[in-house]
Amino acid sequence: MSNAKKNAKSPEELQAALQSLIAQGRKDGMVRSEDLNALLEKMDLSPEKIEEIYDRFDAMNIQIISPELELDLDDDLDLV
């Protein structure tokens, strides 16, 4: 059996992970794009479903922050 099969998570576990990411995003007002993309890759969703998830984050005012923007935000914090 391959490692991918051993480490595969059930749909319920993936859904719980997505809900956890949403909860964290609500708390922080943002999620890291790499965290969201890593989870979405494991979920094996259609492009339409992925778009729906991005729309859900937008509707909840949760920003999806790219690594480049994250660096810019860190730079701004150094100025304070």
Backbone torsions as a table, in degrees:
resi	resn	phi	psi	omega
1	MET	NA	137.3	-177.9
2	SER	-78.6	160.9	177.4
3	ASN	-61.1	-36.3	-179.3
4	ALA	-59.2	-40.8	179.6
5	LYS	-71.0	-39.4	179.7
6	LYS	-64.6	-37.7	-176.3
7	ASN	-91.2	-1.9	-178.2
8	ALA	-64.1	139.6	179.2
9	LYS	-103.6	151.8	178.4
10	SER	-70.5	159.2	176.1
11	PRO	-55.9	-34.5	179.4
12	GLU	-66.7	-40.9	178.8
13	GLU	-66.1	-39.1	178.7
14	LEU	-67.0	-40.2	178.1
15	GLN	-64.4	-40.1	177.7
16	ALA	-64.3	-38.9	178.3
17	ALA	-64.7	-39.1	177.5
18	LEU	-65.1	-43.0	178.4
19	GLN	-62.6	-37.7	177.4
20	SER	-64.9	-41.2	178.0
21	LEU	-64.9	-39.1	176.8
22	ILE	-63.5	-44.5	179.5
23	ALA	-61.4	-42.9	178.2
24	GLN	-64.0	-40.8	178.6
25	GLY	-63.8	-38.7	177.1
26	ARG	-63.5	-39.7	-179.6
27	LYS	-67.8	-46.8	-174.8
28	ASP	-90.4	-17.6	-176.4
29	GLY	81.8	2.9	-179.7
30	MET	-162.2	159.3	170.2
31	VAL	-132.2	154.4	177.7
32	ARG	-80.0	134.0	-178.1
33	SER	-59.0	-36.9	-179.2
34	GLU	-65.8	-33.9	177.0
35	ASP	-67.8	-45.5	180.0
36	LEU	-65.5	-45.4	-178.5
37	ASN	-64.2	-38.6	178.2
38	ALA	-61.7	-41.5	179.1
39	LEU	-68.5	-44.1	-179.2
40	LEU	-62.6	-36.3	177.7
41	GLU	-61.0	-39.5	179.9
42	LYS	-69.5	-26.0	-175.4
43	MET	-80.4	-17.0	177.4
44	ASP	52.3	58.7	-177.7
45	LEU	-100.2	160.2	174.4
46	SER	-72.2	158.0	176.8
47	PRO	-56.2	-34.2	179.7
48	GLU	-65.9	-41.9	179.2
49	LYS	-66.9	-38.5	177.6
50	ILE	-62.6	-42.5	178.1
51	GLU	-61.4	-39.7	177.6
52	GLU	-61.3	-40.2	179.6
53	ILE	-65.4	-44.4	176.9
54	TYR	-60.4	-39.9	178.4
55	ASP	-63.9	-37.7	177.5
56	ARG	-62.1	-44.0	178.5
57	PHE	-61.7	-43.5	179.6
58	ASP	-62.4	-43.7	-179.2
59	ALA	-63.7	-28.1	179.0
60	MET	-91.7	8.6	-178.5
61	ASN	57.6	38.5	175.6
62	ILE	-103.2	115.1	179.2
63	GLN	-76.6	143.9	174.5
64	ILE	-104.7	111.9	-170.7
65	ILE	-98.3	125.2	176.2
66	SER	-81.0	158.2	179.6
67	PRO	-56.9	-35.1	179.6
68	GLU	-64.4	-43.7	179.5
69	LEU	-67.6	-36.5	178.4
70	GLU	-59.2	-41.0	177.3
71	LEU	-64.0	-41.8	178.9
72	ASP	-62.0	-40.8	179.5
73	LEU	-64.8	-40.6	177.4
74	ASP	-62.1	-40.4	178.3
75	ASP	-61.4	-41.8	178.9
76	ASP	-63.1	-36.5	-179.2
77	LEU	-67.2	-30.2	179.2
78	ASP	-66.8	-23.2	-176.8
79	LEU	-77.7	-17.8	-175.1
80	VAL	-80.0	NA	NA
